[in-house]
Amino acid sequence: MSRAVVWFRDDLRVHDNEPLALAAHHHDEVVPLYTFDPRQYAEGMFGLRKKGPHWARFRRESVLDLRESLRELGGDLLVRHGEPEAVVPDVAATFDADAVHCQTKAGTEELTTENTVRAQLAEAEIPLERSWTHTLYHLHDLPDPVDEMQDTYTPWRKSVERGASVRETLATPSSVPTPELDADGTAVPTLEELGVEAHEVDDRAVLPFEGGESAGKARVEAYFWEGDHLREYKQTRNGLLGPDFSSKLSAWLAHGCLSPRYVYEEVKRYEDERVSNEDTYWLVFELLWRDFFQFQFLEHGAEFFHRDGIRGVEKDWRTGPDAREAFETWAAGETGLPFVDANMRELNETGYMSNRGRQNVASFLADLLQVDWRMGAAYFESRLVDYDVASNWGNWAYQAGVGNDSRDNYFYVPGQAERYDGEAAYVKHWLPELEPLPPAYAHHPWRMSEDEQAGYGVQLGLDYPSPMLDIDARYDEMR
């Protein structure tokens, strides 16, 4: 009898899962394994926790859902709490495995872990069979090798669209025969046992973001088919309030609860059955943007964590206690610029922020405050429910002017606020203390006179923070 271990990583699903499909096809028994790596929740860069409560909750829910899906296929999930370098070889030896199957990814820490596991398994003559499963386009199908890929998105996207095709999704195994596991071995640890303090999601959140493949597929069903929102995706994707301005699939994609190829096939089915237009294409465009950074990480690796980025751009970043104080003011959502503060408070309370918000708060930290952009990226890592190493660090580097865009652009945040939140509904949703103000002052409260502050009942420095710098003057300097 042959037996394989399937080491689940950021592929917490049974649909379109190559490691699971290969193991179920080639072996008589399969031992599905997930291990909660304690380093995920340890201290990272700048003294910030790597993963916070929102990510941890979503991950735990996703593991629970994966266990249920495997049980429906006649299998089960072995759950451990420990470093994969120790856990995976131990499990392989315990179950006398002939092979271990797993997903491979582009992140530097992920690759280091994987290569260590591979080396230890090799000592026991157990092969580690790795599959590329995290992107829309397969690594081996790209027109150019990764080390020769273009570092600018648009030319790369066009070459991929011309010269490659998306592979079909793999069928879910009809069964996953698993050796008997005792109940303790399949128990999923609580957040407290993982050393993470639970954080109740604010009821103002755009979505509850329930983890798991089942919830991810339900979100696709609700957004694409029940709500029929895909036909206007590009037009509405910059909306800030409500669940359906954008697809909001990022968390399920980041944790691997949804395969990007599954999402692609649903887009194509929608185009066949409903409508095909620029809006439907734009969701595929966004999946390619996500792909771009995954492949960029393969090419540049740890350079994405350097202060000067992949292009070696030297900037005069602030350092010392004053920079840390500015960063903490930004992180707390107390800058005195409402559009920044509202987005940061949404992030802190829910783990989510719109793409429009992410660009603006990143620009405020890196461009206006001139604080090392990596502090912002590390903070996002600690707060985001949809954290993905390549997407997060690639997009932050891009906005900071040290990544894949040679232009050194910044966002005029007050103008962005007026454009995308004209009635200040979003700002007031997260900053209810500004409710009495008309939109112009809700976006620019520092422009109120003392008499106006008294009249509206919103006193700066008391009801809402005074701006941490002269915002209008700082933008004038930058022009």
C-alpha positions as CSV (number, residue, x, y, z in Angstrom):
1,M,0.0,0.0,0.0
2,S,1.3,3.4,-0.9
3,R,0.7,6.5,1.2
4,A,1.3,10.2,0.7
5,V,1.2,13.2,3.0
6,V,-0.5,16.4,1.5
7,W,1.0,19.4,3.3
8,F,-1.5,22.2,3.0
9,R,-0.1,25.7,3.0
10,D,-1.9,28.7,1.3
11,D,-4.1,26.3,-0.7
12,L,-6.9,25.6,1.8
13,R,-9.3,24.1,-0.6
14,V,-10.2,20.8,-2.3
15,H,-11.1,22.2,-5.7
16,D,-8.3,22.8,-8.2
17,N,-5.7,21.6,-5.7
18,E,-2.9,19.8,-7.6
19,P,-1.1,18.4,-4.5
20,L,-4.3,16.8,-3.3
21,A,-5.4,15.6,-6.7
22,L,-2.0,14.0,-7.4
23,A,-1.8,12.3,-4.0
24,A,-5.3,10.9,-4.3
25,H,-4.7,9.7,-7.9
26,H,-1.3,8.0,-7.3
27,H,-1.6,6.7,-3.7
28,D,-3.9,4.3,-1.9
29,E,-4.1,6.5,1.2
30,V,-3.6,10.2,1.8
31,V,-2.7,12.0,5.0
32,P,-3.9,15.6,4.7
33,L,-1.8,17.8,7.0
34,Y,-2.0,21.4,8.2
35,T,0.4,22.8,10.7
36,F,-0.1,26.2,12.5
37,D,3.4,27.7,12.3
38,P,4.0,29.7,15.5
39,R,6.4,32.1,13.6
40,Q,3.3,33.4,11.7
41,Y,2.2,35.1,14.9
42,A,5.7,36.1,16.3
43,E,7.3,39.5,16.2
44,G,8.5,40.7,12.8
45,M,10.0,43.8,11.3
46,F,10.0,47.0,13.3
47,G,8.8,45.1,16.4
48,L,5.4,44.5,14.8
49,R,3.5,41.1,15.1
50,K,3.7,39.4,11.7
51,K,0.0,38.2,11.6
52,G,-2.7,39.7,13.6
53,P,-6.2,38.7,14.8
54,H,-8.1,39.2,11.6
55,W,-5.8,37.0,9.5
56,A,-5.6,34.4,12.3
57,R,-9.3,34.2,12.7
58,F,-9.8,33.8,8.9
59,R,-7.0,31.2,8.7
60,R,-8.5,29.2,11.5
61,E,-12.0,29.2,10.0
62,S,-10.5,28.2,6.7
63,V,-8.7,25.2,8.3
64,L,-12.0,24.2,9.9
65,D,-13.8,24.4,6.6
66,L,-11.0,22.4,4.9
67,R,-11.4,19.6,7.5
68,E,-15.1,19.5,6.9
69,S,-14.6,19.3,3.1
70,L,-12.1,16.4,3.5
71,R,-14.5,14.6,5.8
72,E,-17.2,14.9,3.1
73,L,-14.8,13.1,0.8
74,G,-14.2,10.3,3.3
75,G,-11.0,11.7,4.6
76,D,-9.9,13.9,7.5
77,L,-7.3,16.6,8.4
78,L,-4.3,16.0,10.7
79,V,-3.7,19.3,12.5
80,R,-0.5,20.2,14.3
81,H,0.9,23.4,16.0
82,G,4.6,23.7,15.2
83,E,7.2,24.6,12.6
84,P,6.8,22.7,9.4
85,E,10.5,21.8,9.3
86,A,9.9,19.6,12.3
87,V,6.3,18.6,11.8
88,V,6.2,17.5,8.1
89,P,9.1,15.1,8.3
90,D,7.8,13.7,11.6
91,V,4.4,13.1,10.1
92,A,5.8,11.5,7.0
93,A,7.9,9.1,9.1
94,T,5.1,8.3,11.5
95,F,2.8,7.3,8.6
96,D,5.5,5.7,6.6
97,A,4.8,8.0,3.6
98,D,6.1,7.3,0.2
99,A,5.9,11.0,-0.8
100,V,4.9,14.4,0.4
101,H,2.9,16.7,-1.9
102,C,2.7,20.5,-1.3
103,Q,2.2,23.9,-2.9
104,T,5.2,26.0,-3.7
105,K,5.2,29.7,-3.4
106,A,7.3,32.7,-4.2
107,G,7.8,34.3,-0.7
108,T,11.3,34.1,0.6
109,E,10.4,32.7,4.0
110,E,8.0,30.3,2.4
111,L,10.7,29.0,0.1
112,T,13.3,28.7,2.9
113,T,10.8,26.6,4.9
114,E,10.0,24.5,1.9
115,N,13.6,23.9,1.0
116,T,14.4,22.9,4.6
117,V,11.5,20.4,4.6
118,R,12.7,19.1,1.3
119,A,16.2,18.5,2.5
120,Q,15.1,16.7,5.6
121,L,12.7,14.5,3.7
122,A,15.5,13.7,1.3
123,E,17.6,12.3,4.1
124,A,14.8,9.8,4.7
125,E,14.5,9.2,0.9
126,I,11.0,10.7,0.8
127,P,10.5,13.0,-2.2
128,L,8.8,16.3,-1.8
129,E,6.5,16.8,-4.9
130,R,5.8,20.5,-5.3
131,S,3.0,22.2,-7.4
132,W,2.6,25.7,-8.5
133,T,-1.0,26.6,-7.6
134,H,-1.2,30.2,-6.3
135,T,-1.5,32.1,-9.6
136,L,-3.9,32.3,-12.6
137,Y,-1.2,31.5,-15.1
138,H,1.2,28.6,-14.4
139,L,4.8,29.4,-14.0
140,H,5.8,27.0,-16.8
141,D,3.4,28.6,-19.3
142,L,4.8,32.1,-19.2
143,P,6.2,33.4,-22.6
144,D,9.5,34.4,-21.0
145,P,11.3,32.8,-18.0
146,V,10.8,34.6,-14.7
147,D,14.4,35.8,-14.6
148,E,13.8,37.6,-18.0
149,M,10.4,39.0,-17.3
150,Q,9.7,42.6,-17.8
151,D,9.5,44.6,-14.5
152,T,6.8,46.9,-15.8
153,Y,3.2,45.5,-15.6
154,T,1.6,46.6,-18.9
155,P,4.2,45.1,-21.3
156,W,4.3,41.9,-19.2
157,R,0.5,41.6,-19.1
158,K,0.3,42.1,-22.9
159,S,2.9,39.5,-23.6
160,V,1.2,37.0,-21.3
161,E,-2.2,37.6,-22.8
162,R,-0.7,37.1,-26.2
163,G,1.6,34.2,-25.5
164,A,0.0,32.1,-22.8
165,S,-3.3,30.5,-21.8
166,V,-4.9,29.7,-18.5
167,R,-5.0,26.0,-17.6
168,E,-8.3,24.3,-16.8
169,T,-9.1,23.7,-13.2
170,L,-8.5,20.2,-11.8
171,A,-11.4,18.1,-10.7
172,T,-11.9,17.6,-7.0
173,P,-11.0,14.0,-6.0
174,S,-14.0,11.8,-5.7
175,S,-12.6,10.5,-2.4
176,V,-9.6,11.1,-0.1
177,P,-9.0,7.8,1.7
178,T,-7.3,8.7,5.0
179,P,-5.9,6.3,7.6
180,E,-7.7,6.6,10.9
181,L,-6.7,9.7,12.9
182,D,-7.5,10.1,16.6
183,A,-9.8,13.0,17.6
184,D,-6.9,14.9,19.3
185,G,-5.0,14.8,16.1
186,T,-7.7,16.5,14.1
187,A,-8.5,19.2,16.7
188,V,-8.0,22.8,15.5
189,P,-6.4,25.1,18.1
190,T,-8.3,28.1,19.4
191,L,-6.9,31.6,18.8
192,E,-6.0,31.7,22.5
193,E,-4.0,28.5,22.0
194,L,-2.2,30.1,19.1
195,G,-1.3,33.0,21.2
196,V,-3.6,35.4,19.4
197,E,-6.1,37.7,21.1
198,A,-9.5,37.4,19.5
199,H,-10.9,40.6,17.9
200,E,-14.6,40.9,17.2
201,V,-15.2,42.3,13.7
202,D,-16.9,45.7,13.8
203,D,-20.5,45.5,12.6
204,R,-19.7,48.4,10.3
205,A,-17.5,46.1,8.2
206,V,-18.3,45.8,4.5
207,L,-18.3,42.0,4.9
208,P,-17.9,39.6,7.7
209,F,-15.1,37.8,5.7
210,E,-15.8,34.3,6.9
211,G,-12.8,32.0,6.2
212,G,-13.0,28.9,4.1
213,E,-13.6,27.4,0.6
214,S,-17.4,27.2,1.3
215,A,-17.6,30.9,2.1
216,G,-15.4,31.8,-0.8
217,K,-17.5,30.0,-3.3
218,A,-20.6,31.5,-1.7
219,R,-19.1,35.0,-2.2
220,V,-18.5,34.3,-5.9
221,E,-22.1,33.0,-6.2
222,A,-23.5,36.1,-4.4
223,Y,-21.4,38.7,-6.3
224,F,-21.4,37.2,-9.8
225,W,-24.7,35.4,-10.1
226,E,-27.2,36.4,-7.5
227,G,-26.3,40.1,-7.4
228,D,-25.2,40.3,-11.1
229,H,-22.5,42.8,-10.1
230,L,-19.7,41.6,-12.4
231,R,-21.2,43.5,-15.4
232,E,-20.3,46.8,-13.7
233,Y,-17.2,45.8,-11.8
234,K,-14.8,48.3,-13.3
235,Q,-17.3,51.2,-12.9
236,T,-17.9,50.5,-9.2
237,R,-14.7,49.0,-7.9
238,N,-13.5,52.2,-6.2
239,G,-16.6,52.4,-4.0
240,L,-15.9,52.5,-0.3
241,L,-19.1,51.4,1.5
242,G,-21.2,48.3,1.1
243,P,-20.3,44.7,0.1
244,D,-20.8,44.9,-3.7
245,F,-18.8,47.8,-5.1
246,S,-16.0,45.2,-5.7
247,S,-15.7,41.5,-5.7
248,K,-13.8,41.4,-2.3
249,L,-12.4,38.0,-3.1
250,S,-8.8,38.9,-2.0
251,A,-8.9,37.1,1.3
252,W,-10.1,33.8,-0.1
253,L,-7.5,34.1,-2.8
254,A,-4.7,35.0,-0.4
255,H,-5.4,32.0,1.9
256,G,-6.0,29.7,-1.1
257,C,-9.7,29.0,-0.3
258,L,-10.4,30.0,-3.9
259,S,-8.3,29.0,-6.9
260,P,-7.7,32.0,-9.2
261,R,-8.4,29.6,-12.1
262,Y,-11.8,28.8,-10.6
263,V,-12.6,32.5,-10.4
264,Y,-11.4,32.9,-14.1
265,E,-13.7,30.1,-15.2
266,E,-16.6,31.7,-13.4
267,V,-15.8,35.0,-15.2
268,K,-15.8,33.2,-18.5
269,R,-19.0,31.4,-17.7
270,Y,-20.6,34.7,-16.8
271,E,-19.4,36.2,-20.1
272,D,-21.0,33.3,-21.9
273,E,-24.3,33.4,-20.0
274,R,-24.8,37.0,-19.0
275,V,-22.5,39.7,-20.6
276,S,-19.0,40.2,-21.7
277,N,-17.6,43.7,-21.5
278,E,-14.8,45.8,-20.2
279,D,-16.0,45.4,-16.6
280,T,-15.9,41.6,-16.7
281,Y,-12.4,41.7,-18.3
282,W,-11.2,44.0,-15.5
283,L,-11.6,41.3,-12.9
284,V,-9.2,39.1,-14.9
285,F,-7.0,42.2,-15.3
286,E,-6.8,42.4,-11.5
287,L,-6.0,38.6,-11.3
288,L,-3.1,39.3,-13.6
289,W,-1.9,42.2,-11.5
290,R,-1.9,39.7,-8.6
291,D,0.1,37.3,-10.7
292,F,2.6,39.9,-11.7
293,F,3.8,40.4,-8.1
294,Q,4.0,36.6,-7.4
295,F,6.3,36.2,-10.4
296,Q,8.2,39.4,-9.5
297,F,9.0,37.9,-6.1
298,L,10.4,34.8,-7.8
299,E,12.7,37.1,-9.8
300,H,13.8,39.6,-7.1
301,G,13.1,37.8,-3.8
302,A,14.4,39.5,-0.7
303,E,15.1,42.7,-2.6
304,F,11.5,43.5,-2.1
305,F,12.2,44.0,1.6
306,H,15.1,46.4,1.1
307,R,14.5,50.1,1.9
308,D,15.6,51.1,-1.6
309,G,13.5,48.4,-3.2
310,I,14.2,46.3,-6.3
311,R,15.4,49.4,-8.2
312,G,17.8,50.6,-5.6
313,V,16.1,54.1,-5.3
314,E,17.7,56.1,-2.5
315,K,15.2,58.3,-0.7
316,D,15.6,60.5,2.3
317,W,13.4,58.5,4.7
318,R,12.9,59.9,8.2
319,T,14.5,57.9,11.0
320,G,14.5,58.0,14.8
321,P,11.8,58.5,17.4
322,D,10.0,61.2,15.5
323,A,9.5,58.8,12.5
324,R,8.2,56.2,14.9
325,E,5.8,58.6,16.5
326,A,4.5,59.7,13.1
327,F,4.1,56.1,12.1
328,E,2.1,55.3,15.2
329,T,-0.1,58.3,14.7
330,W,-0.8,57.1,11.2
331,A,-1.4,53.5,12.3
332,A,-3.9,54.6,15.0
333,G,-5.9,56.6,12.5
334,E,-5.2,59.9,14.3
335,T,-3.5,62.0,11.6
336,G,-6.1,64.6,11.4
337,L,-6.7,63.9,7.7
338,P,-10.2,62.2,7.8
339,F,-9.8,60.1,4.7
340,V,-6.6,58.5,6.0
341,D,-8.0,58.1,9.5
342,A,-11.2,56.5,8.3
343,N,-9.3,53.9,6.2
344,M,-6.9,53.1,9.0
345,R,-9.7,52.7,11.5
346,E,-11.5,50.4,9.1
347,L,-8.3,48.3,8.7
348,N,-7.8,48.1,12.5
349,E,-11.3,47.1,13.3
350,T,-12.1,44.7,10.4
351,G,-8.8,43.7,8.7
352,Y,-10.0,45.1,5.4
353,M,-9.4,48.3,3.4
354,S,-10.4,49.1,-0.2
355,N,-7.7,49.2,-2.8
356,R,-8.4,53.0,-3.2
357,G,-7.9,53.4,0.5
358,R,-4.6,51.4,0.5
359,Q,-3.1,53.6,-2.1
360,N,-4.0,56.7,-0.3
361,V,-2.8,55.8,3.2
362,A,0.4,54.4,1.7
363,S,1.0,57.7,-0.2
364,F,0.3,59.7,3.0
365,L,2.9,57.7,5.0
366,A,5.6,57.4,2.4
367,D,5.2,60.6,0.5
368,L,3.9,63.2,2.9
369,L,5.4,61.9,6.2
370,Q,8.4,60.4,4.4
371,V,8.4,57.5,6.9
372,D,10.1,54.3,5.7
373,W,7.5,52.6,3.5
374,R,8.4,49.2,5.0
375,M,6.9,50.2,8.3
376,G,3.6,50.6,6.5
377,A,4.0,47.3,4.7
378,A,4.8,45.5,7.9
379,Y,1.8,47.1,9.7
380,F,-0.5,45.9,6.9
381,E,1.0,42.4,7.3
382,S,-0.1,42.6,11.0
383,R,-3.6,43.8,10.3
384,L,-4.9,42.6,6.9
385,V,-7.3,39.7,6.7
386,D,-6.2,39.3,3.0
387,Y,-2.4,39.6,3.6
388,D,-0.4,38.0,0.8
389,V,3.4,38.6,0.9
390,A,3.9,39.3,-2.8
391,S,0.8,41.5,-3.2
392,N,1.4,43.5,-0.1
393,W,5.1,44.2,-0.4
394,G,4.9,44.6,-4.1
395,N,2.1,47.1,-4.0
396,W,3.7,49.1,-1.1
397,A,7.1,49.3,-3.0
398,Y,5.2,50.4,-6.1
399,Q,3.4,53.2,-4.3
400,A,6.6,54.3,-2.5
401,G,8.4,54.7,-5.8
402,V,11.0,52.0,-5.2
403,G,9.2,49.1,-6.9
404,N,7.8,48.3,-10.3
405,D,6.9,51.8,-11.3
406,S,9.7,54.2,-12.4
407,R,7.4,57.2,-11.9
408,D,7.5,58.9,-8.5
409,N,3.9,59.8,-8.1
410,Y,1.9,60.7,-5.0
411,F,-1.8,60.9,-4.2
412,Y,-3.4,64.2,-3.3
413,V,-5.4,62.6,-0.6
414,P,-8.0,65.4,0.1
415,G,-8.8,65.4,-3.7
416,Q,-9.1,61.7,-3.7
417,A,-11.5,61.9,-0.8
418,E,-13.7,64.5,-2.6
419,R,-13.7,62.4,-5.7
420,Y,-14.5,59.0,-4.2
421,D,-16.4,60.0,-1.1
422,G,-18.1,63.2,-2.3
423,E,-20.8,63.3,0.4
424,A,-18.3,62.2,3.1
425,A,-20.4,59.1,3.8
426,Y,-17.4,56.8,4.2
427,V,-15.5,59.2,6.4
428,K,-18.5,59.7,8.7
429,H,-19.2,56.0,8.8
430,W,-15.8,55.4,10.4
431,L,-15.4,58.8,12.1
432,P,-18.9,59.5,13.5
433,E,-17.6,62.4,15.4
434,L,-17.5,64.3,12.1
435,E,-21.2,63.6,11.4
436,P,-22.3,67.2,12.0
437,L,-19.9,68.6,9.4
438,P,-20.8,69.4,5.8
439,P,-18.7,67.3,3.3
440,A,-16.2,70.1,2.6
441,Y,-15.3,70.3,6.2
442,A,-15.6,66.6,6.9
443,H,-12.7,66.2,4.4
444,H,-10.9,69.4,5.5
445,P,-11.7,70.0,9.1
446,W,-8.6,72.0,9.7
447,R,-10.0,74.7,7.5
448,M,-12.8,75.5,10.0
449,S,-12.5,78.6,12.1
450,E,-12.8,78.4,15.8
451,D,-16.3,79.8,15.5
452,E,-17.3,77.2,13.0
453,Q,-15.9,74.5,15.2
454,A,-18.0,75.7,18.0
455,G,-21.1,76.0,15.8
456,Y,-20.8,72.5,14.5
457,G,-19.8,71.1,17.8
458,V,-16.6,69.6,16.5
459,Q,-13.5,71.0,18.2
460,L,-10.2,70.0,16.8
461,G,-7.9,68.5,19.3
462,L,-10.8,67.5,21.5
463,D,-13.5,65.8,19.4
464,Y,-11.2,65.0,16.5
465,P,-7.4,65.2,16.2
466,S,-5.8,68.3,15.0
467,P,-3.7,67.6,11.8
468,M,-0.3,66.2,12.6
469,L,1.2,68.6,10.0
470,D,0.2,71.5,7.9
471,I,-1.5,69.4,5.2
472,D,-2.2,72.2,2.7
473,A,1.3,73.6,3.0
474,R,2.9,70.1,2.7
475,Y,1.1,69.4,-0.5
476,D,2.1,72.9,-1.8
477,E,5.7,71.9,-1.2
478,M,5.3,68.7,-3.1
479,R,3.8,70.3,-6.2
